[in-house]
Amino acid sequence: MNTQPQSRYSRQILYEHFGPAAQEKLRAARVTLIGCGALGTVLANTLARAGVGLLRIVDRDFVELNNLQRQVLFDEQDVRDGTPKAVAAAAALAKINSEIAIEPVVADAHPGNIEVFADGANVILDGTDNFETRYLINDTAVKHAIPWVYGACVSAEGMVMPILPGETPCLRCIFDEPPPAGASPTCDTVGVLAPIVQVVASLQAMEAMKILIGRKDALNRKLLQINVWTGAFTAFDMQPALDGGECDCCKERNFIYLKGSATGRTVSLCGRDAVQVRPASDIRIVLEDVLARVAPAARSAPRLNRYLLRFEVDDYEITLFRGGRAIIKGVSSAEEGKTIYARYIGV
């Protein structure tokens, strides 16, 4: 479809602080979105409809039934097919706006690849569900002076803050280190309401659009905390954390997450009794060979598509990607996940 921007984007062009010049800047912009679950699908949907020129969507997961309550780009067919979220999102967005470039990346963002994913980006968006990846985004953004927008939500509450390296506090200025495992509520323990996802992601998208059109003067530079159940919005001025602090990341440029010294091969996944296990280095798995090996022991017929193999064996459900990464459901610890990985995949 070959349409004029004045037609597709006419309503946002009409806004007094936007206009045709801003639309052209959006068309030339490149965005990297890390995570395409609840926040990520709303972010991708909003920015694709707004006309961002290139949207790179990085996600490690596949679509499941419990995602549909709040993850707006997926449907029941994606669940049946076990479609990777990045692929399903790209297919849905291509039907919404065929005039932009959408680059799905089925991968776990880790120290060995995140700088490649961020290369050329004008802004990085946080659609993740864990502190480790957010600190990794933060290290990458600060190292390469790329603006990024933090967002998080659980239950009925959420937080949003744009981060401009060197100008505003970074994530580690405010939260020096992640909370201890099990100390913070997750969507698996306290749930999450779809409206808080919509509000947080919409605010993230708005701040990203301001950055992309060159209106950093209009940014809300405070940490915004929202509770959609009570209707409370509270803004916190975090600038003193940069101005008077001694941040190991901002001031000392010690990128411990990007170096890999603070990250691991195994991570628990939000919203399910599962862990992700990543091999020490990217490898190429022949899924058909694994299928032949595990099929006799599988509880039901394994499912194979071009991206992944899913099978159930003993008390576990294992989803194996061609790069060697696996999501293992039914485990109670990272160590158990690594044991099951070695037992059935053998790498």
RODO-2510 file (C-alpha; in nm, 4 decimals, decimal comma):
residues 347
     n   res          X          Y          Z
     1     m     0,0000     0,0000     0,0000
     2     n     0,1453     0,3334    -0,1034
     3     t    -0,0193     0,6057     0,1006
     4     q     0,0748     0,9616     0,1819
     5     p     0,1827     1,0365     0,5402
     6     q    -0,0829     1,3068     0,5519
     7     s    -0,3432     1,0318     0,5232
     8     r    -0,2083     0,7535     0,7471
     9     y    -0,0585     0,9806     1,0116
    10     s    -0,2825     1,2836     0,9708
    11     r    -0,4165     1,2906     1,3254
    12     q    -0,0761     1,2959     1,4925
    13     i     0,0617     1,5407     1,2349
    14     l    -0,2205     1,7783     1,3288
    15     y    -0,1075     1,7895     1,6913
    16     e     0,0478     2,1314     1,7550
    17     h     0,3771     1,9977     1,8940
    18     f     0,4209     1,7395     1,6201
    19     g     0,3688     1,8314     1,2550
    20     p     0,5104     1,7060     0,9210
    21     a     0,8761     1,7574     1,0182
    22     a     0,8366     1,5375     1,3243
    23     q     0,6710     1,2698     1,1128
    24     e     0,9689     1,2668     0,8797
    25     k     1,2025     1,2246     1,1754
    26     l     0,9984     0,9258     1,2921
    27     r     1,0175     0,7768     0,9439
    28     a     1,3976     0,7960     0,9586
    29     a     1,4209     0,6593     1,3140
    30     r     1,5524     0,3200     1,4222
    31     v     1,4241     0,1602     1,7419
    32     t     1,5441    -0,1509     1,9244
    33     l     1,2826    -0,3121     2,1464
    34     i     1,4155    -0,5657     2,3965
    35     g     1,1309    -0,7927     2,5026
    36     c     0,7979    -0,8385     2,3287
    37     g     0,5621    -0,9564     2,5992
    38     a     0,3085    -0,7391     2,7778
    39     l     0,4894    -0,4042     2,7596
    40     g     0,6674    -0,4915     2,4364
    41     t     0,3579    -0,5712     2,2326
    42     v     0,1922    -0,2419     2,3289
    43     l     0,5142    -0,0536     2,2538
    44     a     0,5595    -0,2237     1,9166
    45     n     0,1957    -0,1720     1,8242
    46     t     0,2041     0,1979     1,9143
    47     l     0,5313     0,2803     1,7410
    48     a     0,4505     0,0813     1,4264
    49     r     0,1209     0,2684     1,3929
    50     a     0,3036     0,5972     1,4566
    51     g     0,5373     0,5305     1,1621
    52     v     0,8790     0,4555     1,3140
    53     g     1,1029     0,3692     1,0196
    54     l     1,2683     0,0555     1,1553
    55     l     1,1570    -0,1497     1,4529
    56     r     1,3899    -0,4278     1,5665
    57     i     1,2050    -0,6655     1,8004
    58     v     1,4224    -0,8905     2,0161
    59     d     1,2499    -1,1589     2,2218
    60     r     1,3510    -1,5006     2,3533
    61     d     1,0071    -1,6493     2,4201
    62     f     0,7104    -1,8099     2,2430
    63     v     0,3377    -1,7373     2,2713
    64     e     0,1371    -1,9127     2,5430
    65     l    -0,2305    -1,8986     2,6355
    66     n    -0,1839    -1,6889     2,9495
    67     n    -0,0189    -1,4172     2,7378
    68     l    -0,3409    -1,3288     2,5578
    69     q    -0,4896    -1,1466     2,8572
    70     r    -0,2471    -0,8550     2,8125
    71     q    -0,0145    -0,9108     2,5135
    72     v    -0,2021    -0,7337     2,2381
    73     l    -0,0370    -0,8607     1,9178
    74     f    -0,0992    -1,2337     1,9678
    75     d    -0,3941    -1,4661     1,9129
    76     e    -0,4978    -1,8263     1,9764
    77     q    -0,3422    -1,9491     1,6530
    78     d    -0,0041    -1,8237     1,7715
    79     v    -0,0546    -2,0301     2,0877
    80     r    -0,1424    -2,3429     1,8913
    81     d     0,1572    -2,2964     1,6632
    82     g     0,4029    -2,2172     1,9422
    83     t     0,5122    -1,9126     1,7446
    84     p     0,8075    -1,7118     1,8793
    85     k     0,6819    -1,3780     2,0068
    86     a     0,9116    -1,1696     1,7864
    87     v     0,7890    -1,3535     1,4759
    88     a     0,4217    -1,3352     1,5728
    89     a     0,4526    -0,9656     1,6514
    90     a     0,6242    -0,8894     1,3206
    91     a     0,3514    -1,0741     1,1279
    92     a     0,0771    -0,8819     1,3061
    93     l     0,2513    -0,5464     1,2594
    94     a     0,3097    -0,6090     0,8878
    95     k    -0,0693    -0,6158     0,8470
    96     i    -0,0997    -0,2879     1,0370
    97     n     0,1751    -0,0900     0,8639
    98     s     0,3427    -0,2356     0,5568
    99     e     0,5406     0,0849     0,4971
   100     i     0,7886     0,0406     0,7819
   101     a     1,0700    -0,2112     0,8314
   102     i     1,0182    -0,4681     1,1055
   103     e     1,3057    -0,6926     1,2047
   104     p     1,2137    -0,9845     1,4327
   105     v     1,5005    -1,1406     1,6260
   106     v     1,4310    -1,4652     1,8113
   107     a     1,7073    -1,4500     2,0697
   108     d     1,7922    -1,3938     2,4313
   109     a     1,9616    -1,0572     2,4811
   110     h     2,2887    -1,1293     2,6612
   111     p     2,6335    -0,9675     2,6914
   112     g     2,7546    -1,1334     2,3729
   113     n     2,4864    -0,9945     2,1420
   114     i     2,3059    -0,6940     2,2886
   115     e     2,5475    -0,4400     2,1413
   116     v     2,4748    -0,5839     1,7965
   117     f     2,1006    -0,5494     1,8588
   118     a     2,1464    -0,1887     1,9741
   119     d     2,3751    -0,0905     1,6860
   120     g     2,2339     0,2049     1,4942
   121     a     1,9370     0,2494     1,7257
   122     n     1,8186     0,5998     1,8101
   123     v     1,6445     0,4690     2,1202
   124     i     1,6229     0,1387     2,3101
   125     l     1,2931     0,0370     2,4661
   126     d     1,2560    -0,1808     2,7731
   127     g     0,9888    -0,4457     2,7227
   128     t     1,1539    -0,6937     2,9578
   129     d     1,0356    -0,8635     3,2750
   130     n     1,3599    -0,9016     3,4720
   131     f     1,6236    -0,6833     3,6363
   132     e     1,9237    -0,8597     3,4829
   133     t     1,8252    -0,7684     3,1270
   134     r     1,7362    -0,4129     3,2271
   135     y     2,0814    -0,3623     3,3770
   136     l     2,2276    -0,5046     3,0577
   137     i     2,0262    -0,2544     2,8524
   138     n     2,1427     0,0215     3,0861
   139     d     2,5116    -0,0692     3,0471
   140     t     2,4773    -0,0799     2,6687
   141     a     2,2910     0,2501     2,6533
   142     v     2,5377     0,4319     2,8777
   143     k     2,8424     0,2889     2,6987
   144     h     2,7154     0,3945     2,3551
   145     a     2,5231     0,7094     2,4626
   146     i     2,1894     0,5743     2,3371
   147     p     1,8727     0,7028     2,5081
   148     w     1,6459     0,4347     2,6499
   149     v     1,3116     0,4212     2,8253
   150     y     1,2678     0,2096     3,1373
   151     g     0,9300     0,0578     3,2139
   152     a     0,8060    -0,2026     3,4584
   153     c     0,4720    -0,3214     3,5893
   154     v     0,3240    -0,5847     3,8171
   155     s    -0,0127    -0,6197     3,9871
   156     a    -0,1799    -0,2790     3,9335
   157     e     0,1403    -0,0727     3,9652
   158     g     0,4078     0,0414     3,7279
   159     m     0,7015     0,2765     3,6742
   160     v     0,8343     0,4711     3,3758
   161     m     1,1470     0,6802     3,3269
   162     p     1,3375     0,7974     3,0192
   163     i     1,7137     0,7732     3,0554
   164     l     1,9494     1,0025     2,8650
   165     p     2,3074     0,8910     2,9323
   166     g     2,5110     1,1756     3,0762
   167     e     2,2065     1,3981     3,1266
   168     t     1,9728     1,2039     3,3549
   169     p     2,0354     0,9345     3,6151
   170     c     2,0829     0,5868     3,4751
   171     l     1,9109     0,2828     3,6205
   172     r     2,2094     0,1975     3,8390
   173     c     2,2190     0,5514     3,9780
   174     i     1,8748     0,4836     4,1247
   175     f     1,8838     0,1098     4,1908
   176     d     2,2468     0,0280     4,2586
   177     e     2,1860    -0,3455     4,2337
   178     p     1,8915    -0,5749     4,1683
   179     p     1,6844    -0,6966     4,4628
   180     p     1,7642    -1,0411     4,6035
   181     a     1,5955    -1,3311     4,4290
   182     g     1,2418    -1,3727     4,5554
   183     a     1,2342    -1,0310     4,7240
   184     s     1,0184    -0,8581     4,4631
   185     p     0,6644    -0,9517     4,3598
   186     t     0,6203    -1,0943     4,0108
   187     c     0,3229    -1,1512     3,7844
   188     d     0,3457    -1,5161     3,8888
   189     t     0,2955    -1,4337     4,2573
   190     v     0,0639    -1,1305     4,2558
   191     g    -0,0700    -1,1187     3,8997
   192     v    -0,0874    -0,8244     3,6618
   193     l    -0,3792    -0,6235     3,5260
   194     a    -0,3846    -0,5390     3,1561
   195     p    -0,4640    -0,1676     3,2117
   196     i    -0,1355    -0,1034     3,3952
   197     v     0,0483    -0,2598     3,1010
   198     q    -0,1323    -0,0285     2,8593
   199     v    -0,0640     0,2812     3,0697
   200     v     0,3054     0,2120     3,1320
   201     a     0,3810     0,1136     2,7716
   202     s     0,1881     0,4117     2,6340
   203     l     0,3887     0,6482     2,8523
   204     q     0,7108     0,4756     2,7429
   205     a     0,6086     0,5133     2,3788
   206     m     0,5326     0,8825     2,4255
   207     e     0,8724     0,9514     2,5798
   208     a     1,0407     0,7533     2,3013
   209     m     0,8577     0,9537     2,0359
   210     k     0,9710     1,2806     2,1969
   211     i     1,3311     1,1578     2,1809
   212     l     1,2989     1,0437     1,8205
   213     i     1,1540     1,3722     1,6938
   214     g     1,4173     1,5785     1,8747
   215     r     1,1951     1,7126     2,1528
   216     k     1,4025     1,6117     2,4536
   217     d     1,3033     1,9433     2,6073
   218     a     0,9510     1,8017     2,6451
   219     l     1,0582     1,4824     2,8254
   220     n     0,9220     1,3969     3,1653
   221     r     1,2598     1,3405     3,3315
   222     k     1,1170     1,2111     3,6576
   223     l     1,0521     0,8562     3,7721
   224     l     0,6772     0,8202     3,7358
   225     q     0,4978     0,5684     3,9553
   226     i     0,1414     0,4683     3,8668
   227     n    -0,1297     0,2674     4,0390
   228     v    -0,4262     0,2121     3,8073
   229     w    -0,6368     0,0590     4,0854
   230     t    -0,6232     0,3709     4,3037
   231     g    -0,5653     0,6153     4,0187
   232     a    -0,2517     0,7516     4,1819
   233     f     0,0297     0,9064     3,9743
   234     t     0,3434     1,0124     4,1639
   235     a     0,6549     1,1719     4,0132
   236     f     0,9955     1,1512     4,1818
   237     d     1,2853     1,3815     4,0936
   238     m     1,5827     1,1454     4,0663
   239     q     1,8334     1,3968     3,9251
   240     p     2,0266     1,4216     4,2561
   241     a     2,1134     1,0535     4,2156
   242     l     2,3288     1,1511     3,9159
   243     d     2,4468     1,4948     4,0273
   244     g     2,5568     1,3912     4,3745
   245     g     2,6147     1,0228     4,3259
   246     e     2,9126     0,8064     4,2422
   247     c     2,7468     0,5626     4,0051
   248     d     2,9703     0,2712     3,9083
   249     c     2,8127     0,2745     3,5620
   250     c     2,7724     0,6454     3,4791
   251     k     3,0710     0,7886     3,6596
   252     e     3,3187     0,5009     3,6604
   253     r     3,2015     0,3416     3,3324
   254     n     3,2276    -0,0018     3,4867
   255     f     2,9865    -0,2058     3,2763
   256     i     2,9716    -0,5216     3,4856
   257     y     2,6531    -0,6527     3,3209
   258     l     2,7838    -0,5948     2,9711
   259     k     3,1107    -0,7643     3,0628
   260     g     2,9105    -1,0648     3,1764
   261     s     3,0520    -1,0621     3,5272
   262     a     2,7053    -1,0056     3,6764
   263     t     2,5012    -1,2267     3,4457
   264     g     2,4524    -1,5998     3,4194
   265     r     2,3583    -1,8723     3,1731
   266     t     2,0394    -1,9534     3,3604
   267     v     1,7504    -1,7229     3,4514
   268     s     1,4083    -1,7796     3,6032
   269     l     1,1217    -1,6589     3,3854
   270     c     0,8455    -1,4337     3,5096
   271     g     0,4985    -1,5790     3,5195
   272     r     0,5766    -1,9515     3,5135
   273     d     0,7556    -2,2309     3,6948
   274     a     1,0377    -2,2319     3,4409
   275     v     1,3975    -2,1400     3,3759
   276     q     1,5846    -2,0478     3,0613
   277     v     1,9162    -2,2206     3,0016
   278     r     2,1577    -2,0709     2,7511
   279     p     2,4720    -2,2548     2,6332
   280     a     2,8071    -2,0939     2,7042
   281     s     2,8279    -1,9903     2,3376
   282     d     2,5836    -1,9857     2,0498
   283     i     2,5632    -2,3217     1,8780
   284     r     2,3514    -2,4646     1,6004
   285     i     2,1179    -2,7391     1,7134
   286     v     1,9731    -2,9819     1,4596
   287     l     1,6254    -2,9996     1,6049
   288     e     1,5343    -3,2984     1,3922
   289     d     1,8149    -3,5004     1,5517
   290     v     1,6987    -3,4073     1,9009
   291     l     1,3434    -3,4981     1,8047
   292     a     1,4501    -3,8451     1,6958
   293     r     1,6402    -3,8926     2,0207
   294     v     1,3702    -3,7776     2,2648
   295     a     1,0543    -3,8930     2,0846
   296     p     1,0545    -4,2459     2,2332
   297     a     1,0568    -4,1066     2,5887
   298     a     0,8139    -3,8191     2,5290
   299     r     0,4779    -3,8229     2,7108
   300     s     0,3001    -3,6914     2,4004
   301     a     0,3891    -3,6188     2,0396
   302     p     0,6641    -3,3543     2,0237
   303     r     0,5946    -3,0388     1,8187
   304     l     0,8501    -2,9065     1,5731
   305     n     0,8484    -2,5894     1,3630
   306     r     1,1178    -2,3907     1,1867
   307     y     1,2146    -2,2083     1,5073
   308     l     1,1827    -2,4560     1,7931
   309     l     1,1113    -2,8061     1,9206
   310     r     0,8748    -2,8589     2,2137
   311     f     0,8464    -3,1890     2,3967
   312     e     0,7280    -3,3258     2,7308
   313     v     0,9354    -3,5838     2,9122
   314     d     0,9171    -3,7025     3,2733
   315     d     0,7692    -3,4043     3,4627
   316     y     0,9132    -3,1380     3,2342
   317     e     0,8113    -2,9410     2,9274
   318     i     1,1145    -2,8391     2,7219
   319     t     1,1200    -2,5833     2,4423
   320     l     1,4483    -2,5934     2,2498
   321     f     1,5526    -2,3255     2,0002
   322     r     1,7944    -2,3810     1,7117
   323     g     2,0611    -2,1653     1,8773
   324     g     2,0805    -2,4091     2,1683
   325     r     1,8780    -2,2036     2,4133
   326     a     1,6037    -2,3872     2,6030
   327     i     1,3094    -2,2973     2,8243
   328     i     1,2433    -2,5739     3,0738
   329     k     0,9098    -2,5756     3,2523
   330     g     0,8498    -2,7699     3,5723
   331     v     1,1810    -2,7063     3,7451
   332     s     1,2269    -2,5492     4,0851
   333     s     1,5774    -2,4060     4,0503
   334     a     1,8399    -2,2939     3,8016
   335     e     2,0588    -2,5898     3,8930
   336     e     1,7768    -2,8330     3,8192
   337     g     1,7238    -2,6611     3,4850
   338     k     2,0891    -2,7083     3,3894
   339     t     2,0722    -3,0739     3,4922
   340     i     1,7654    -3,1394     3,2752
   341     y     1,9255    -2,9505     2,9866
   342     a     2,2338    -3,1708     3,0016
   343     r     2,0242    -3,4872     3,0343
   344     y     1,8004    -3,4376     2,7315
   345     i     1,9935    -3,2001     2,5065
   346     g     2,3435    -3,3021     2,6059
   347     v     2,5296    -2,9805     2,5247
***
